[in-house]
Amino acid sequence: MLLEYFYPMQYEEYVEKYSKEYELDKFLVYAVIHTESKFDETAISEKGAVGLMQLMEETAKECNEKAKLGYTIPEDLLNPEANIRIGCYYLSKLIKTFNSDEKLALCAYNAGIGNVYKWLDNEDYEDGSGGLKKIPITETKEYVDRVMKSYERYREIY
């Protein structure tokens, strides 16, 4: 099927294992990987995010230490299993932080948790119920839209 070509499920063993371990929808994890790196395990962004789930070194170190994962950062960030495990841990932590609001978690994944807290404290952006009526950074808005579109596609296809 053509859509499966455009929305592959690569690294299934790791995505299945760590999405289950960290209580994530595996299709959300696939959508993040699809959006972040297009499944290129060697991807490095202009800002220095690394690997499949495009993790920043500082974030990965913090997650590695808090979860006692035992990886060597930054070296292990190019290891698909390590990258997916740390990325799943981090995404799960963000979803829990924002009371299961996946869009807020994705905003934080892209723009940083501090920015999301600032937006939620600003009546120009906060929607009155703890969510955002507007994402003030265009790049982050487009990122969230792309991940959510991919998430929807993964659920439709598989």
N, C-alpha and C positions, 0 to 999 in steps of 0.2 A: 504494500500500500504506500502511496506517495507521501501521505502525511507522516508515516512512521520514519521515512527518510529524513524529513525536516525536523522531526521531534523524536530523536533516538533515545533509547534507554541504555546508555553505556554505563559501565562500572556498576552493574546491577547488584552484584554481591555486596559491595560496600554501601550503596544507597539503601538497599533493603535492610541490611544489618543495622546501620546507624540511624536511619529514620525510625526504625522500630525502637531501638534503644533509647532515643531521645524524644519519642512520642510525637513524631512529625509525620505529616502526610508525605509519602514518598514522591508523589507527583509535584508537590511544592519544592522538594529538594531538586528533582530533575529540572523544574522550571528555573530555579536559581542558577544551577550549573549551566543550563542552556543559555540563559541571559548573560551570565557573567563571563563565561569562557568558551561557549560553544563546544564543550567537552575537550578542550585543548589543555592537557595536564601541565604543559610548559608555559602557559599564558602568564605574562607579567604586564600589568597595566602601566600607564605613564606615571601613575601615582604610587606605584610600587606594590600593588596588590598581586598576590601570587597564586597560581594553580587553578584548579577546577572551580573552586568556590571563591576565588579572588580574595584571599585573606590578607589583611595588612599584618606585618610582622608583629607589631605591638599587641594587636588584638589576639593573634594566634598564641603568642607567649602567655598572655593573661589567661586565655581559655585552657591552654595546656597545663598551666600551673594549678588553676582552680579545680579542674576536673582530674588532676593527677594522671594525665595520659602518658607521660614519659617520653614524649617526642623531643627531638633536638630541633629547635627553631633558630634560624630560618631553613636549615637544610631539608627538613622533612616536609616542608610545604609543597615541594614538587612531587612528593609521593602521593599518588591518588588516594590510597586508603587513609593516610594521615590527614590529608586536606579535607576529605569528605567527613571524617570523624570530627575534626575540630570545627568545620563549618556547620555540621549538624548540631553540635553542642551549642555553638554560638547562636544559631538561628532559634533553637529551642529556648535558650535563655531569653532572647529578645521577645519571643512570642509570650512567654510567661510574664515577663516584665510589663508588657502592654496588654495584659488580661485577654490573651488569645486573639488580639486584633492583628491579623497577618499583615495588613497594609501598614500599620504603624511599625511593626517589626521590620518590614522590608525597607521602610523609610530609614530606620535606625541602621539597618545593615548597610545601606548605601551612604547615608549622610552623617551617621554617628548618632549615638543615643542622646548626647547633649543637645544637638540641634532639635531633635524631636521633642525633648522636654521644653525647650524654649518656645517651639511652635505651639505646644499644648498650653503654655502659659500666656499666649497672646490671643486676645479675642478676635483678631483679624483672621486667624487661622483655625482656632479651636471651634468645633461645631456645637458646643453646648452640651454634648453627651460624652465627652472624653475622647472623641475622634477628631479628625482634621477635615475641615470643609475645603481647605486649599493647602496644597504642598508648595511652599514658597520658592523652592529651588527647582528650576525647570528640569535639570538633569535627573534629580531624584523623582520627580513626578513621572517623567518618561520611563525611568527605570522600573518603578512600581507598576506602571501600566504594562510594560513589556513582560515582567515576571507574571503578573496576573493573567495576561493573555496566554502565555505559555502554559501556565498552571491549568487554565481552562482547557486548552488543547490536549494536554496530557491526559486529563480526566476523560475527555471525549473519546480519544483514540484508544486508550487502554482500559 
